[in-house]
Amino acid sequence: MGWGGEANNEFGIARRDIKNAASRRTSNGQYESQEQWSQRYMGERLLGMTLSLTAIVLIMVWLFDTPPLYRYGVSAGVLTLFIYVLTVKISRRNRLKRVRAQHLRELEEQSRDKNG
């Protein structure tokens, strides 16, 4: 097999894995760091595959002669899935911001107690 097609994808994944492995080794909790990275990595891959399959199904429904009920039903399902994924991403980001703000308030309070 040449360097085209699937080989480039795997090569890029391997390069990213090597780069990320170097950054994970520098942290103190190597096991926890590896576990978090693995979960995030698998989540990204699963989301990418799901979005690809969804796009293929949507294209096939619109490309082939399907009844309008199926066509619009699948389109509505894809739109609902897209909105759901966006909502989950936004809610996670907002929750993380709240946790970081709370942590910052606690650190500021601790520094005031030490200094004051």
N, C-alpha and C positions, 0 to 999 in steps of 0.2 A: 504494500500500500504506500502511496506517495505521501507527500506532505500536505495534500489538500483534504478538504472535507472534514471528517470526524477527527483526524489527527490533530488539526489546529485547535479544536475545542479542548481536547484532552491535554494538549501541550500548555494551553493557557491556564487550565485548571491546575496543572501540576506546578507551574510557575507561581501562581497565586498561593498554593498550599505551602510552597517553600518559603515564600516571603512572610506569610502569616505565622508559620512555625517559628521563625526567628523572633518575631515580636512576642509570641507566647512564651518562649523560653526565658525571656528577661523578667517576667513577673514572678512574684513570690509563690502564689498559689497555682502551681502548674496544672494540677489536676482539675481544679475548678475552672481555670482559664481554658483548658482544652475542652472541658465539658460544655461550657457556654459557647465557645466557638463552634463546636460540632453541632449543637442545637441550632444555632443561627444559620450555619452553612446548609444543613439539611432543610431547614425551613425555606431558605432562599431557593434551593434547587426544586423543592416540591412546588413552591409557588410558581416558579418559572415553567415547570412542566404542566401544571394545571392551566396556566394562562395560555400556553401553546396549544394544548388539547382543546381548550374552549374556543380559541380563535379558529382552529381547524374545523371544529363542528359548526361554528357560526358561518364560516365561509362555505362549507358544504351545503348547509341549509339554504343559503341564498343563491348558490351557484346552480344547484340542481332544481328540477321542477318538483317542489314540495307544496303541499296545501298551505294556504295562507295561515291557517290556524297554527300549524306546526312552526312555520317560519316566524311568525310574530311571537309565539310562545317561547321558542328558543331564544329569540332576541331579547325578550323581556327577562328571561332567566339569566342570560349573560349580563344584562344591565344590572339586575339585582345582585348578582355575584360581585360585579365590579364595585358597586356602591357599598356592599358589605365589607369587602376587603379594604376599601378606603376608610370606612368608618372604624374598623378595627385598628388600622395603622394610626389614624388620628387620635383615637382614644388611648392607645398605648403611649403615643408621644406626649399627650396631655398628662397622663398619669405619671410618666417619668419626670416631666417638668415639675409637677407638684411634689414628688418625692425629693427631687434635687433642691427645690426651694425650701422645703422643710429641713432638709439636712443642712443647708446653708444657714438657716435661722438658728439651728441648734449649735453649729460651730461658732457663729457670731456670739451667741449667748454664753458659750463656754469660754470664749476668749475674753469677753467682758468680765466674767466671774473671776478669771485668773488675774486680769489686770486691775480689776476694781476691788 
